[in-house]
Amino acid sequence: MGTLWTEEMILDDLLQSFHRFFGLDVIESTPIKRGWLNLKWKIKTEAGDFVLKQYNKERYKKYIPEELLFAFSQQVRLYNKGLACPNVLSYNKKILLESDHGELFMVMEYCQGKLIEPGKANVHQICDLGRTTGKMHRLLNDGTIGFKNSPQFIPPSREERLAHWNSVWVKTKESGKTHLLANIETQIKATEDLHMEILELLQLGWAHRDLWVDNLLFDDNRLTAILDFDRLKYDYPQLDVARAVMSCAVDDHIEVSLAAAFMEGYKEERNVEEGYLTYSLQLLWYMESTWWINANMDQHSVPPARFAKEMIWLAENQKNIPIMLANM
């Protein structure tokens, strides 16, 4: 399919293939404008509502196909174990399907619920998110799919990270963006102050690795679905804990009551050591800060700008976080 194909032409191709695979006519289709490059539609059929997700060819190159298929298989397993996530349709045991014109796509159950704004969860929603995250981690790490020797994220040494930040500082200054230098200096100071031994206390395991508000649906009092398992890998489950808390409980500051509610729910499913959330947040910052803090961060679109804001907050508050969360 050439680059001149419009979204409407891609949708028409997918709907014909959807009918060929599943024998269902689509009554109505509505674009879902979320995510990067991949296209999504809510489709209405006589058999219910579904989501069509097309995998953009350029973005698909960033995936390892076997790992993506593995992630789908775990989503199905979690759904079958009662986790709040969409079921995935398959045809001849295949989940990732190819359209008549060579587009890769998958079909999922459409889940009810609403998105919330970053930092705007209520105590009931975030407690249920904690409980569901704990259940997801318990099921993923129950031994069914085994374990690996090393995580996806291997923390660099302090020296490597400082060299990175110094390079970013120089590049930013050479670009004439002096208004960004203070934010980069905050990252340097936080890297110098980090107690590196905490990285040795972290537990390895399977994790979702993309647990932020755009991938969560809620009703007024609970989580209704965790979405988008594409990035599921063997890493640190604590990254999910920190990502969820940062996304749902931090606006201009961390709402400690919400963070505590998340951990209260999480502890119903998983045993955790003292300081678990503090270490989780420090790990998240150490991994993600280099993704979002750079010489071009003044050009970020809305989600990356939000992530950059979180990384700046974490760096500024690294010494205060253990005090804020002392009773958790």
C-alpha positions as CSV (number, residue, x, y, z in Angstrom):
1,M,0.0,0.0,0.0
2,G,1.6,3.3,-1.0
3,T,1.9,6.5,1.0
4,L,-1.0,8.1,-0.8
5,W,-3.5,5.9,1.0
6,T,-5.8,8.0,3.3
7,E,-7.1,6.9,6.7
8,E,-10.5,6.3,5.0
9,M,-9.0,3.9,2.4
10,I,-7.1,2.0,5.1
11,L,-10.3,1.7,7.2
12,D,-12.2,0.4,4.2
13,D,-9.5,-2.2,3.6
14,L,-9.6,-3.2,7.2
15,L,-13.3,-3.5,7.4
16,Q,-13.4,-5.7,4.3
17,S,-10.8,-8.0,5.9
18,F,-12.6,-7.9,9.3
19,H,-15.7,-9.1,7.5
20,R,-13.8,-11.8,5.7
21,F,-12.2,-13.1,8.9
22,F,-15.1,-12.8,11.3
23,G,-18.2,-12.7,9.2
24,L,-19.5,-9.5,10.8
25,D,-20.9,-6.4,9.1
26,V,-19.8,-3.1,10.6
27,I,-22.8,-0.8,11.3
28,E,-20.7,2.2,12.4
29,S,-17.1,3.2,12.8
30,T,-15.6,6.0,14.9
31,P,-11.9,7.0,14.9
32,I,-10.1,6.8,18.3
33,K,-7.5,9.7,18.2
34,R,-5.0,8.3,20.7
35,G,-1.5,6.8,20.4
36,W,1.4,7.4,18.1
37,L,1.1,6.5,14.4
38,N,-1.0,3.4,14.9
39,L,-4.6,4.0,13.8
40,K,-7.6,2.9,15.9
41,W,-11.4,2.8,15.4
42,K,-14.3,1.8,17.5
43,I,-16.6,-0.4,15.4
44,K,-20.2,-1.3,16.1
45,T,-21.5,-4.7,14.9
46,E,-24.6,-6.8,15.7
47,A,-22.3,-9.0,17.8
48,G,-21.1,-6.0,19.9
49,D,-18.6,-3.3,19.8
50,F,-14.9,-3.8,19.0
51,V,-11.7,-1.8,18.5
52,L,-9.7,-2.2,15.3
53,K,-6.1,-1.3,15.8
54,Q,-3.8,-0.9,12.7
55,Y,-0.1,-1.1,13.1
56,N,1.7,1.6,11.2
57,K,4.5,0.1,9.1
58,E,7.1,2.5,10.3
59,R,6.3,2.1,13.9
60,Y,6.0,-1.7,13.5
61,K,9.7,-1.8,12.6
62,K,10.4,-0.8,16.3
63,Y,8.7,-4.0,17.5
64,I,10.2,-7.4,17.7
65,P,7.3,-9.4,16.2
66,E,7.8,-12.4,18.5
67,E,7.7,-10.2,21.6
68,L,4.5,-8.4,20.4
69,L,2.8,-11.8,19.8
70,F,3.9,-12.9,23.3
71,A,2.4,-9.7,24.8
72,F,-0.9,-10.4,23.1
73,S,-0.9,-14.0,24.4
74,Q,-0.4,-12.6,27.9
75,Q,-3.2,-10.1,27.5
76,V,-5.5,-13.0,26.6
77,R,-4.3,-15.1,29.6
78,L,-4.8,-12.1,32.0
79,Y,-8.3,-11.5,30.6
80,N,-9.1,-15.2,31.1
81,K,-7.9,-14.9,34.7
82,G,-10.4,-12.1,35.3
83,L,-8.1,-9.1,34.9
84,A,-9.8,-5.9,33.7
85,C,-8.5,-5.7,30.2
86,P,-9.9,-6.2,26.7
87,N,-10.3,-9.6,25.2
88,V,-8.5,-10.1,21.9
89,L,-10.1,-11.8,18.9
90,S,-8.2,-14.4,16.9
91,Y,-8.7,-16.1,13.6
92,N,-7.2,-19.6,13.1
93,K,-5.3,-18.9,16.4
94,K,-3.7,-15.8,14.9
95,I,-4.2,-12.4,16.7
96,L,-2.1,-10.2,14.4
97,L,-3.9,-10.3,11.1
98,E,-3.1,-9.0,7.6
99,S,-5.6,-7.2,5.5
100,D,-6.1,-7.7,1.8
101,H,-3.7,-4.8,1.1
102,G,-1.0,-5.8,3.6
103,E,-2.0,-3.8,6.6
104,L,-1.3,-5.5,10.0
105,F,-4.1,-5.2,12.5
106,M,-5.8,-6.7,15.5
107,V,-9.3,-6.7,16.9
108,M,-10.2,-6.3,20.6
109,E,-13.3,-6.1,22.7
110,Y,-14.4,-2.5,23.2
111,C,-14.2,-1.7,27.0
112,Q,-16.6,0.8,28.6
113,G,-15.1,3.6,30.7
114,K,-13.6,7.0,30.5
115,L,-10.1,8.5,30.4
116,I,-9.1,10.8,33.2
117,E,-6.8,13.8,33.1
118,P,-3.2,13.3,34.5
119,G,-3.2,13.7,38.3
120,K,-7.0,13.7,38.5
121,A,-7.8,10.2,39.8
122,N,-10.0,10.0,42.9
123,V,-9.2,7.8,45.9
124,H,-11.6,4.9,44.8
125,Q,-10.3,4.8,41.2
126,I,-6.6,4.8,42.2
127,C,-7.1,2.2,45.0
128,D,-8.7,-0.1,42.4
129,L,-5.9,0.6,40.0
130,G,-3.4,-0.4,42.7
131,R,-5.4,-3.6,43.3
132,T,-5.6,-4.5,39.6
133,T,-1.9,-3.7,39.0
134,G,-1.0,-6.0,41.9
135,K,-3.2,-8.7,40.5
136,M,-1.6,-8.3,37.0
137,H,1.9,-8.5,38.5
138,R,0.9,-11.6,40.6
139,L,-0.5,-13.4,37.5
140,L,2.4,-12.4,35.2
141,N,4.9,-13.6,37.7
142,D,3.2,-16.8,38.9
143,G,5.8,-19.0,37.1
144,T,3.5,-19.8,34.1
145,I,5.7,-18.0,31.6
146,G,9.1,-18.4,33.4
147,F,11.6,-15.8,34.2
148,K,14.7,-14.2,32.5
149,N,18.2,-13.4,33.7
150,S,18.2,-9.7,32.9
151,P,15.7,-6.8,32.6
152,Q,14.8,-4.7,29.6
153,F,16.2,-1.7,31.4
154,I,19.8,-2.1,32.6
155,P,20.6,1.0,34.8
156,P,23.7,2.8,33.6
157,S,26.4,3.8,36.0
158,R,26.4,7.2,37.6
159,E,29.4,8.2,35.5
160,E,27.6,7.2,32.2
161,R,24.5,9.1,33.2
162,L,26.5,12.2,34.2
163,A,28.3,12.1,30.9
164,H,24.9,12.0,29.1
165,W,23.6,15.0,31.0
166,N,26.7,17.0,30.5
167,S,26.4,16.3,26.7
168,V,22.7,17.4,26.8
169,W,23.7,20.6,28.7
170,V,26.3,21.5,26.1
171,K,24.0,20.8,23.2
172,T,21.2,22.9,24.8
173,K,23.5,25.8,25.4
174,E,24.9,25.6,21.9
175,S,21.3,25.8,20.6
176,G,20.8,29.0,22.5
177,K,18.1,27.6,24.7
178,T,19.5,29.0,28.0
179,H,15.9,28.8,29.5
180,L,16.2,25.0,29.6
181,L,19.6,24.8,31.2
182,A,18.3,25.0,34.8
183,N,16.1,21.9,34.2
184,I,19.1,19.9,32.9
185,E,21.2,21.1,35.9
186,T,18.5,19.7,38.1
187,Q,18.9,16.3,36.4
188,I,22.7,16.5,37.0
189,K,22.3,17.3,40.7
190,A,19.7,14.5,41.2
191,T,22.1,12.0,39.5
192,E,24.9,13.1,41.7
193,D,22.7,12.7,44.8
194,L,21.1,9.4,43.9
195,H,21.9,6.5,46.3
196,M,22.9,4.0,43.6
197,E,22.6,1.0,45.9
198,I,18.8,1.2,45.7
199,L,19.1,-0.1,42.2
200,E,20.3,-3.4,43.7
201,L,17.2,-3.7,45.8
202,L,14.8,-3.9,42.9
203,Q,12.9,-7.0,42.0
204,L,12.8,-8.3,38.5
205,G,9.6,-9.5,36.9
206,W,7.2,-9.2,34.0
207,A,5.5,-5.8,33.7
208,H,3.1,-3.9,31.5
209,R,5.6,-1.0,31.1
210,D,3.1,1.6,29.8
211,L,0.8,2.2,32.7
212,W,-0.3,5.8,32.3
213,V,-3.6,7.6,32.0
214,D,-4.0,7.2,28.2
215,N,-4.0,3.4,28.7
216,L,-6.4,3.3,31.6
217,L,-10.2,3.5,31.6
218,F,-12.3,4.3,34.7
219,D,-15.9,4.7,35.8
220,D,-16.6,7.0,38.9
221,N,-15.4,4.5,41.4
222,R,-13.1,1.9,39.8
223,L,-10.8,0.9,37.0
224,T,-12.7,-0.6,34.1
225,A,-9.7,-1.6,31.9
226,I,-6.0,-1.6,31.4
227,L,-5.2,-1.1,27.7
228,D,-2.3,-1.5,25.3
229,F,0.0,-4.4,26.4
230,D,2.3,-3.9,23.4
231,R,5.3,-3.0,25.6
232,L,5.0,-5.9,28.1
233,K,8.4,-7.3,28.8
234,Y,10.6,-8.7,31.6
235,D,11.8,-5.7,33.6
236,Y,10.9,-4.2,37.0
237,P,7.2,-4.4,38.0
238,Q,8.0,-1.3,40.2
239,L,8.2,0.7,37.0
240,D,4.4,0.1,36.6
241,V,3.8,1.1,40.2
242,A,5.7,4.4,39.8
243,R,4.3,5.2,36.3
244,A,0.7,4.7,37.5
245,V,1.2,6.8,40.6
246,M,3.0,9.6,38.7
247,S,0.3,9.7,36.1
248,C,-2.7,9.5,38.4
249,A,-1.6,11.1,41.7
250,V,0.8,13.9,40.7
251,D,-0.4,17.3,39.4
252,D,1.9,20.1,40.6
253,H,2.8,18.0,43.6
254,I,2.2,14.4,44.7
255,E,-1.2,13.9,46.4
256,V,0.0,11.6,49.2
257,S,-3.4,10.3,50.0
258,L,-3.8,9.1,46.5
259,A,-0.4,7.4,46.4
260,A,-1.3,5.7,49.7
261,A,-4.6,4.5,48.3
262,F,-2.8,3.0,45.3
263,M,-0.3,1.2,47.6
264,E,-3.2,0.0,49.8
265,G,-4.8,-1.6,46.8
266,Y,-1.6,-3.0,45.5
267,K,-0.7,-4.7,48.9
268,E,-4.0,-6.7,48.7
269,E,-2.3,-8.7,45.9
270,R,1.4,-8.4,46.5
271,N,3.8,-8.2,49.5
272,V,6.1,-5.2,49.3
273,E,9.1,-4.0,51.4
274,E,9.2,-0.7,53.2
275,G,10.1,2.1,50.9
276,Y,8.7,0.3,47.8
277,L,7.1,3.3,46.3
278,T,10.1,5.6,47.0
279,Y,12.4,3.2,45.2
280,S,9.9,2.7,42.4
281,L,9.8,6.5,41.7
282,Q,13.5,6.8,41.8
283,L,13.9,3.9,39.3
284,L,11.3,5.4,37.0
285,W,13.1,8.8,37.0
286,Y,16.5,7.1,36.4
287,M,15.0,5.2,33.4
288,E,12.7,7.8,31.8
289,S,14.4,11.2,32.5
290,T,16.7,10.8,29.4
291,W,13.7,10.1,27.2
292,W,12.0,13.4,27.9
293,I,14.6,15.9,29.1
294,N,16.6,17.1,26.1
295,A,17.6,20.1,24.0
296,N,14.3,19.9,22.1
297,M,11.9,19.5,25.0
298,D,10.4,23.0,24.4
299,Q,8.9,21.5,21.3
300,H,7.2,18.5,23.0
301,S,3.6,17.7,22.2
302,V,1.2,17.3,25.1
303,P,2.1,13.8,26.4
304,P,5.9,14.2,26.2
305,A,5.6,17.6,27.8
306,R,3.7,16.0,30.7
307,F,6.3,13.3,31.1
308,A,9.1,15.9,31.1
309,K,7.2,17.8,33.8
310,E,7.1,14.6,35.8
311,M,10.8,14.0,35.4
312,I,11.6,17.5,36.5
313,W,9.4,17.1,39.6
314,L,11.1,13.8,40.5
315,A,14.5,15.3,40.1
316,E,13.6,18.4,42.2
317,N,12.0,16.3,44.9
318,Q,14.4,13.3,45.1
319,K,15.4,14.0,48.6
320,N,11.9,15.0,49.8
321,I,10.1,11.9,48.4
322,P,11.2,9.5,51.2
323,I,9.9,12.1,53.7
324,M,6.6,12.6,51.9
325,L,6.0,8.8,51.7
326,A,7.5,7.9,55.0
327,N,4.4,6.2,56.4
328,M,3.6,4.2,53.3
